[in-house]
């Protein structure tokens, strides 16, 4: 184990104590510095080029497959594509602390903590890839074809992450939005491998289970505090809700689901200052299984995402699949699987970020959703049943067409086949 990883492991063990003494933002900054320090000499590292015959044909999928986060779910969706392909694969469960809970067991049967195959598919974002390289070891990179599977939300890319490209032969992403942006920063191949979205739900997780009222038209917005409250913009959803409905309206409600309780308590304090006497806003803060999260999405009436940027927008896609109409900012990767027929697409203005919000830098750009338009959509979905049913039906049909498993499998097998063919 590298010294950097050992330090982060110690930080993770002490996290319940540290977060009471040190702000989460500062802990994240320390983590970034630890990784950046270890990455300085990586551009000088010589990785032995790909030798297809040096190892068995197959995929070593590397990343945090057990994590109860969006990144963890992303890796599991990639694993599902591999599971439906003709390729042999195994999972190396690699986790960079500190972070959230890791309770998902969906692919425990594929975890071997080995890398016997000739292609590495490394589901570790560029911010943490240098540490993964140092910790897993250069031997796992040597003579293999190394593919990074990355998520990123903006058009600009942090310069301190550029050395991560040196560790890879090419990059895959789940959206053309990310791929186009990354191509500006590297001459290495960048391909799009979209998810085949699934959303298993269980009727046992109903409104009673979540302590939500049965007789109200409920809107839901959801975010992981680790992804940044500012990017997900729950305050925009609250402001739209307030514009759409007055305090006395007891026929509606807004549900806010968040993870990571250390930060969520501070987020709730911030949000409560914006409520202006509204008592029909409900907080759900505990970490839930993926099935429970899907079931929550299914048992509300509308999902709202006035995000400023998305690398994919997985929960929006899941909501569409579950038959929950979506109100969403009409910018970034989610526009690849939704349109004005299948969702309520909210106009926006592109704005510059005014101060550093790690990992996003001052001067980078993202979207500011039109809150008044979002409020009008909220009101119409609540009051116009025909409009509601049209969006619900169109969403399911559109998302199923856009995220077919066979399409993702075909893209994967075609690209992997070409990699081997080019190096015969």
VOKOL-522337 format. One record per residue (C-alpha): y negated, z negated, x. Coordinates in steps of 0.25 Angstrom, whole numbers, padded with zeros to 4 digits, always signed. Layout:
// VOKOL-522337
YZX
...
//
This chain:
// VOKOL-522337
+0000+0000+0000
-0014+0004+0005
-0024-0007+0008
-0033-0001-0002
-0022-0002-0013
-0019-0016-0009
-0033-0020-0011
-0034-0013-0025
-0021-0020-0029
-0027-0034-0025
-0039-0030-0033
-0030-0026-0045
-0023-0040-0044
-0036-0047-0044
-0043-0038-0054
-0042-0049-0066
-0050-0058-0057
-0059-0048-0050
-0064-0042-0063
-0070-0056-0067
-0078-0056-0054
-0081-0042-0051
-0085-0031-0060
-0075-0020-0063
-0084-0010-0058
-0085-0017-0045
-0070-0018-0044
-0069-0003-0047
-0079+0000-0036
-0071-0008-0026
-0058+0000-0029
-0066+0013-0027
-0071+0008-0013
-0057+0004-0009
-0051+0018-0013
-0063+0025-0007
-0062+0018+0006
-0047+0022+0007
-0050+0036+0004
-0060+0039+0016
-0050+0045+0025
-0041+0052+0015
-0048+0066+0018
-0042+0065+0032
-0028+0063+0027
-0019+0074+0029
-0009+0075+0018
+0004+0083+0021
+0003+0096+0013
+0013+0099+0001
+0027+0102+0005
+0034+0105-0008
+0048+0103-0003
+0045+0090+0004
+0048+0083-0009
+0055+0085-0022
+0048+0093-0033
+0041+0084-0043
+0029+0076-0046
+0025+0062-0041
+0015+0057-0051
+0006+0046-0045
-0003+0037-0052
-0005+0025-0061
+0005+0029-0073
+0006+0015-0078
-0009+0012-0080
-0015+0010-0094
-0027+0019-0092
-0031+0033-0094
-0027+0036-0080
-0013+0030-0082
-0012+0038-0095
-0016+0051-0088
-0005+0049-0078
+0005+0047-0089
+0001+0060-0096
+0003+0067-0083
+0017+0061-0082
+0020+0065-0096
+0017+0080-0091
+0026+0078-0079
+0037+0072-0088
+0036+0085-0097
+0037+0094-0085
+0048+0099-0077
+0044+0091-0064
+0050+0079-0059
+0040+0067-0057
+0039+0053-0053
+0028+0043-0055
+0021+0035-0044
+0014+0024-0051
+0001+0022-0043
-0010+0013-0047
-0023+0010-0041
-0028-0004-0044
-0037-0010-0050
-0035-0005-0064
-0030-0007-0078
-0016-0011-0083
-0004-0003-0080
+0007-0005-0091
+0010+0009-0095
+0025+0012-0094
+0027+0026-0099
+0031+0032-0086
+0037+0020-0079
+0051+0028-0078
+0044+0038-0069
+0038+0028-0059
+0045+0029-0046
+0034+0025-0036
+0039+0037-0028
+0034+0051-0025
+0046+0060-0022
+0040+0073-0027
+0032+0084-0021
+0020+0084-0030
+0011+0071-0032
+0003+0071-0045
-0007+0059-0042
-0013+0054-0054
-0023+0046-0046
-0038+0049-0048
-0046+0053-0036
-0053+0039-0035
-0040+0033-0032
-0032+0044-0025
-0035+0040-0011
-0029+0026-0013
-0017+0032-0020
-0015+0041-0007
-0016+0029+0002
-0007+0020-0006
+0004+0030-0011
+0004+0035+0003
+0001+0049+0010
+0016+0051+0011
+0016+0053-0004
+0005+0064-0003
+0011+0071+0009
+0019+0084+0007
+0017+0083-0008
+0007+0091-0017
-0003+0081-0022
-0010+0082-0036
-0020+0073-0041
-0022+0071-0056
-0036+0066-0058
-0045+0062-0069
-0060+0062-0068
-0071+0063-0079
-0083+0069-0073
-0088+0082-0067
-0092+0075-0054
-0082+0069-0045
-0084+0058-0035
-0086+0062-0021
-0078+0050-0016
-0066+0055-0023
-0066+0069-0016
-0056+0064-0005
-0045+0063-0016
-0044+0078-0016
-0039+0078-0002
-0027+0070-0007
-0022+0081-0017
-0018+0095-0017
-0024+0097-0031
-0029+0089-0043
-0025+0089-0058
-0033+0084-0069
-0031+0082-0084
-0043+0090-0088
-0050+0103-0084
-0063+0095-0085
-0058+0086-0073
-0052+0098-0066
-0065+0107-0066
-0073+0095-0061
-0063+0092-0049
-0063+0107-0045
-0077+0105-0041
-0073+0095-0030
-0060+0101-0024
-0054+0114-0020
-0040+0109-0023
-0033+0113-0036
-0037+0106-0048
-0028+0108-0061
-0029+0102-0075
-0016+0096-0081
-0020+0091-0094
-0013+0079-0101
-0003+0081-0113
-0009+0070-0121
+0000+0061-0129
-0004+0049-0137
+0008+0040-0142
+0004+0030-0152
+0010+0019-0160
+0007+0015-0174
+0009+0000-0171
-0004+0001-0163
-0013+0002-0176
-0026-0004-0180
-0020-0017-0183
-0014-0018-0169
-0028-0015-0163
-0035-0025-0173
-0043-0013-0178
-0048-0012-0193
-0040-0003-0201
-0051+0001-0211
-0061+0007-0201
-0063+0020-0195
-0061+0017-0180
-0067+0025-0168
-0060+0022-0155
-0066+0024-0141
-0058+0020-0128
-0060+0018-0114
-0054+0011-0101
-0065+0003-0094
-0060+0008-0081
-0064+0022-0085
-0078+0017-0087
-0085+0013-0100
-0096+0022-0097
-0088+0035-0096
-0080+0032-0109
-0093+0028-0116
-0089+0018-0127
-0103+0015-0129
-0106+0029-0134
-0094+0028-0144
-0101+0014-0149
-0114+0021-0150
-0109+0032-0158
-0101+0023-0167
-0114+0015-0169
-0122+0028-0173
-0111+0032-0182
-0109+0019-0190
-0117+0007-0193
-0114-0008-0191
-0110-0010-0206
-0100+0002-0206
-0086-0006-0207
-0078+0007-0209
-0078+0011-0194
-0075+0005-0181
-0075+0008-0166
-0064+0004-0157
-0066+0003-0141
-0054+0002-0133
-0055-0001-0118
-0046-0006-0107
-0047-0015-0095
-0052-0028-0100
-0059-0033-0088
-0070-0022-0090
-0068-0020-0105
-0074-0034-0108
-0087-0029-0101
-0086-0016-0108
-0085-0024-0122
-0097-0032-0118
-0105-0019-0115
-0100-0013-0128
-0103-0025-0137
-0118-0024-0133
-0118-0010-0140
-0112-0014-0153
-0124-0018-0160
-0117-0027-0170
-0106-0017-0173
-0093-0025-0176
-0083-0013-0178
-0081-0010-0164
-0067-0014-0159
-0063-0017-0144
-0049-0015-0139
-0048-0019-0124
-0034-0022-0121
-0025-0012-0113
-0016-0005-0123
-0003+0004-0121
-0006+0019-0122
+0001+0019-0135
-0008+0008-0140
-0020+0015-0136
-0015+0028-0142
-0012+0020-0155
-0026+0015-0155
-0032+0029-0154
-0023+0033-0165
-0027+0022-0175
-0042+0023-0174
-0049+0035-0181
-0058+0041-0170
-0058+0041-0155
-0071+0042-0148
-0074+0046-0134
-0089+0047-0130
-0085+0048-0115
-0094+0053-0105
-0083+0060-0097
-0067+0061-0098
-0057+0067-0088
-0048+0069-0100
-0050+0060-0112
-0036+0056-0114
-0039+0046-0126
-0046+0057-0133
-0034+0066-0132
-0025+0055-0137
-0034+0052-0149
-0034+0067-0153
-0019+0067-0152
-0018+0054-0160
-0026+0060-0171
-0039+0052-0168
-0051+0061-0169
-0060+0060-0156
-0075+0060-0154
-0077+0063-0139
-0088+0068-0129
-0087+0083-0128
-0086+0083-0113
-0076+0082-0101
-0061+0083-0102
-0059+0079-0116
-0065+0092-0121
-0052+0099-0115
-0044+0093-0127
-0054+0092-0138
-0065+0100-0145
-0074+0100-0156
-0063+0103-0166
-0053+0092-0162
-0063+0081-0159
-0078+0076-0161
-0084+0081-0148
-0097+0074-0145
-0108+0081-0137
-0114+0076-0124
-0124+0077-0114
-0120+0077-0099
-0127+0066-0092
-0128+0061-0077
-0122+0047-0074
-0134+0038-0071
-0126+0028-0062
-0113+0027-0055
-0102+0023-0065
-0090+0023-0055
-0083+0032-0053
-0094+0041-0060
-0106+0043-0051
-0121+0043-0055
-0125+0058-0057
-0111+0062-0062
-0111+0068-0076
-0104+0065-0089
-0107+0066-0104
-0115+0058-0114
-0109+0060-0128
-0118+0062-0140
-0117+0048-0147
-0123+0053-0160
-0114+0064-0161
-0102+0055-0159
-0107+0046-0169
-0108+0057-0179
-0093+0061-0176
-0089+0046-0178
-0096+0046-0192
-0090+0059-0196
-0076+0056-0192
-0077+0043-0200
-0083+0049-0212
-0077+0064-0213
-0062+0063-0215
-0061+0078-0214
-0068+0079-0201
-0059+0068-0196
-0046+0074-0200
-0051+0087-0194
-0053+0081-0180
-0040+0073-0181
-0032+0085-0184
-0039+0094-0174
-0038+0084-0163
-0023+0083-0163
-0021+0098-0163
-0030+0100-0152
-0026+0090-0143
-0011+0093-0144
-0014+0108-0141
-0022+0104-0129
-0013+0094-0123
+0001+0100-0124
+0011+0094-0115
+0017+0108-0111
+0004+0113-0107
+0002+0101-0097
+0016+0103-0092
+0014+0118-0090
+0002+0115-0082
+0008+0105-0073
+0021+0113-0071
+0013+0126-0068
+0004+0119-0058
+0015+0112-0051
+0023+0124-0050
+0012+0132-0043
+0010+0121-0033
+0025+0122-0029
+0024+0137-0029
+0012+0138-0021
+0018+0130-0010
+0032+0137-0009
//
